[in-house]
């Protein structure tokens, strides 16, 4: 499922999580989804509840987000 479809399918007040695995993309490409979620957060569409960064690559990539739809 792509990010837009996931957000559309989520009810207001509900939470969802996204990861590279859930979007079927490499972790480096997942960072664009992270940027999109952050933009939507600034626009008041979602709120990031928790963010996790990986440590194995040395790049400190975000590898998991828990998000609430506002």
PyMOL commands that set and color helices and strands:
alter all, ss='L'
color gray80, all
select helices_A, chain A and resi 3-9+20-23+27-42
alter helices_A, ss='H'
color red, helices_A
select strands_A, chain A and resi 15-18+46-53+62-69
alter strands_A, ss='S'
color yellow, strands_A
deselect
rebuild
show_as cartoon
